[in-house]
């Protein structure tokens, strides 16, 4: 085993948490910045901006069932490395592509890569958590996502107030690249991959018993998605001087408190 069976904060677990924090921060930093770039920089209508932003989430949703199949059928780290490459290319692509349709297509590919990478990082985390401390380990790992929600959007809005959009996207790329480098340092246990009996089945991608939880999560996430994409535009239109990133910071505090108490 690559870790002390009784030690939660082993080397690999710390690296996985750091990798996830950096990866999530690069994603969350773009969220409030891209709508401003599309509407102010490229003159996109709000409806078009909404479609471009939604393409990311739709792609990630499509990819989730397949990413689970990938990390079960192949080595976790190989999936991480291969899927992180298009994620990095898409992150830097916002600097060079200035056509709405192409940005929408790139955003879709970005979402596919995000769905696969986030799943691979999560499974690497579970692989490096001692069984007796699995609940605590998963909870603390989840806090890294909440922390990125607190830091990323606020930092993104601070940067866009002082630097051009391209430089902000370059900064996002730097964080994503650092996440990739940290991920390369993670030592994952080599798993024996057994051939699947009976070929690929529907149950390999979808869990029927999870439909109720899925519907509940969709209903909770829908209003959050609306606020996520439009809050930066809302503050601009209503001349609110406060950094809209503070909204995400307060939200993240609540999420962290929930995780610590649950």
C-alpha positions in Angstrom: 0.0 0.0 0.0 1.3 3.5 -0.8 0.3 4.9 2.6 0.3 4.2 6.3 -3.0 2.3 6.9 -3.6 4.2 10.1 -2.5 7.6 9.0 -5.0 9.9 7.2 -2.6 12.7 6.4 -0.2 10.6 4.4 1.9 12.1 1.6 -0.4 11.0 -1.2 -3.6 12.2 0.5 -2.1 15.7 1.1 -1.0 15.8 -2.6 -4.5 14.8 -3.8 -6.2 17.4 -1.7 -3.7 20.1 -3.0 -4.2 18.9 -6.5 -8.0 19.1 -6.2 -7.9 22.5 -4.6 -5.8 23.9 -7.4 -7.8 22.2 -10.1 -11.1 23.4 -8.6 -9.7 26.9 -8.1 -8.8 27.2 -11.8 -12.3 26.2 -12.7 -14.0 28.5 -10.1 -11.8 31.5 -10.9 -13.2 31.5 -14.5 -16.9 31.3 -13.5 -17.6 35.0 -12.7 -15.0 36.3 -15.2 -16.1 34.6 -18.5 -19.6 36.1 -18.5 -18.1 39.6 -18.3 -15.6 38.7 -21.1 -18.4 37.4 -23.3 -20.8 40.4 -22.8 -18.3 43.2 -22.5 -15.4 42.0 -24.5 -17.3 40.2 -27.3 -20.7 41.9 -27.1 -22.6 38.7 -26.6 -26.3 38.8 -25.6 -27.2 37.4 -22.2 -29.0 34.5 -23.8 -26.0 33.6 -25.9 -23.7 34.0 -22.9 -26.0 31.7 -20.9 -25.8 29.0 -23.6 -22.0 29.2 -23.7 -21.8 28.9 -19.9 -24.4 26.1 -19.8 -22.4 24.0 -22.4 -19.7 23.4 -19.8 -22.2 22.0 -17.3 -24.0 19.9 -19.9 -20.8 18.4 -21.1 -19.6 17.6 -17.5 -23.0 16.0 -16.9 -22.7 13.8 -20.0 -19.2 12.8 -19.1 -19.8 11.8 -15.5 -21.2 8.3 -16.2 -18.5 7.5 -18.7 -15.7 8.9 -16.4 -16.8 6.5 -13.7 -16.5 3.7 -16.2 -13.0 5.0 -17.2 -11.6 5.1 -13.7 -13.0 1.6 -13.0 -11.6 0.2 -16.2 -8.2 1.8 -16.3 -5.5 3.1 -13.9 -6.7 6.2 -12.2 -3.6 8.3 -12.8 -3.6 7.5 -16.5 -7.1 8.8 -16.8 -6.1 11.9 -14.9 -3.1 12.6 -17.1 -4.8 12.0 -20.4 -7.9 14.0 -19.5 -5.9 16.9 -17.9 -4.2 17.6 -21.2 -7.4 18.8 -23.0 -8.4 20.6 -19.8 -5.2 22.6 -20.0 -5.5 23.3 -23.7 -9.1 24.6 -23.2 -8.0 26.8 -20.3 -5.3 28.5 -22.3 -7.7 28.6 -25.3 -9.7 31.5 -23.8 -6.7 33.7 -24.4 -6.6 33.1 -28.1 -10.1 32.3 -29.3 -12.3 35.3 -29.7 -15.3 33.9 -31.7 -18.4 33.0 -29.8 -19.2 29.7 -31.6 -15.7 28.5 -31.1 -15.7 29.5 -27.5 -18.9 27.5 -27.0 -17.4 24.4 -28.6 -14.3 24.8 -26.5 -16.4 25.3 -23.4 -18.1 22.0 -24.2 -14.8 20.1 -24.5 -13.6 21.9 -21.3 -16.6 20.5 -19.5 -16.0 16.9 -20.8 -12.4 17.1 -19.5 -13.6 18.6 -16.2 -16.0 15.7 -15.7 -13.3 13.1 -16.2 -10.5 14.8 -14.3 -12.6 15.6 -11.2 -13.8 11.9 -11.1 -10.2 10.6 -11.4 -9.0 12.9 -8.6 -11.8 11.8 -6.3 -11.1 8.2 -6.9 -7.3 8.8 -6.3 -8.3 10.4 -3.0 -10.4 7.4 -1.9 -7.6 5.0 -2.9 -5.3 6.9 -0.4 -7.6 7.1 2.6 -7.3 4.4 5.3 -10.5 2.4 5.4 -11.1 3.2 9.1 -11.0 6.9 8.4 -12.9 6.9 5.1 -15.7 9.2 6.2 -13.4 11.8 7.7 -11.0 11.6 4.8 -13.8 12.2 2.2 -15.2 15.0 4.3 -11.9 16.8 4.5 -11.2 16.2 0.8 -14.6 17.8 0.0 -13.5 20.9 2.0 -10.9 21.6 -0.7 -13.6 22.1 -3.2 -15.5 24.4 -0.8 -12.3 26.4 -0.2 -11.8 26.8 -4.0 -15.3 28.2 -4.2 -14.3 30.8 -1.6 -11.0 31.7 -3.1 -11.5 31.3 -6.9 -14.4 33.6 -7.7 -13.3 36.3 -5.3 -9.7 36.2 -6.7 -11.1 36.2 -10.3 -13.1 39.4 -9.8 -10.2 41.1 -8.0 -7.9 40.3 -10.9 -10.4 41.4 -13.6 -10.7 44.8 -12.0 -7.0 45.4 -12.5 -5.9 43.2 -15.4 -7.2 42.4 -19.0 -9.2 39.3 -19.5 -6.4 37.5 -21.3 -4.0 37.9 -18.3 -6.7 36.6 -16.0 -7.1 33.5 -18.2 -3.3 33.1 -18.2 -3.4 33.1 -14.5 -6.1 30.4 -14.5 -3.9 28.3 -16.8 -1.0 28.6 -14.5 -3.1 27.3 -11.6 -4.4 24.4 -13.7 -0.8 23.6 -14.8 0.4 23.6 -11.2 -2.5 21.2 -10.4 -1.3 18.9 -13.2 2.2 18.9 -11.9 1.1 18.1 -8.3 -1.0 15.3 -9.7 2.0 13.8 -11.4 3.7 13.5 -8.0 0.8 11.4 -6.6 1.7 7.7 -6.2 -1.4 5.6 -6.9 -1.6 1.9 -6.1 -1.5 -0.2 -9.2 -4.8 -2.0 -9.5 -5.5 -5.3 -11.2 -7.9 -4.5 -14.0 -10.1 -7.5 -14.7 -11.9 -7.9 -18.0 -15.6 -7.2 -17.7 -17.8 -10.2 -18.0 -20.6 -9.9 -20.6 -19.4 -6.7 -22.2 -20.5 -3.1 -21.4 -23.9 -2.9 -19.7 -26.3 -0.1 -18.9 -25.6 -0.6 -15.1 -21.9 0.3 -15.8 -22.9 3.9 -16.4 -26.2 4.5 -14.4 -27.2 3.3 -10.9 -31.0 3.0 -10.8 -31.1 3.4 -7.0 -29.5 6.8 -7.4 -32.2 8.4 -9.5 -34.0 9.9 -6.5 -30.8 11.5 -5.2 -30.0 12.7 -8.7 -33.3 14.5 -9.1 -33.0 16.0 -5.6 -29.5 17.3 -6.5 -30.7 18.7 -9.9 -33.4 20.7 -8.2 -31.0 22.1 -5.6 -28.3 22.9 -8.2 -30.6 24.6 -10.8 -31.0 27.9 -8.9 -27.4 27.8 -7.9 -26.4 27.6 -11.5 -28.5 30.6 -12.4 -26.8 32.7 -9.7 -23.4 31.4 -10.6 -23.5 32.6 -14.2 -25.3 35.9 -13.8 -24.2 37.3 -10.4 -21.2 39.2 -11.9 -23.5 40.8 -14.5 -26.1 41.6 -11.9 -23.6 43.5 -9.8 -22.4 45.4 -12.8 -25.9 46.4 -14.0 -27.0 47.6 -10.5 -23.7 49.5 -9.8 -22.9 47.4 -6.8 -19.3 48.2 -5.8 -18.8 45.1 -3.7 -16.8 42.2 -5.2 -19.4 39.6 -6.2 -16.8 37.0 -5.3 -17.6 37.6 -1.7 -21.0 35.9 -2.3 -19.2 32.7 -3.1 -16.9 33.1 -0.1 -19.8 33.3 2.3 -21.5 30.4 0.5 -18.3 28.4 0.9 -18.1 29.2 4.6 -21.6 27.6 5.0 -20.5 24.6 3.0 -17.4 24.0 5.0 -19.4 24.4 8.3 -21.8 21.8 7.0 -19.0 19.4 6.1 -17.4 19.8 9.5 -20.6 19.2 11.4 -21.9 16.3 9.2 
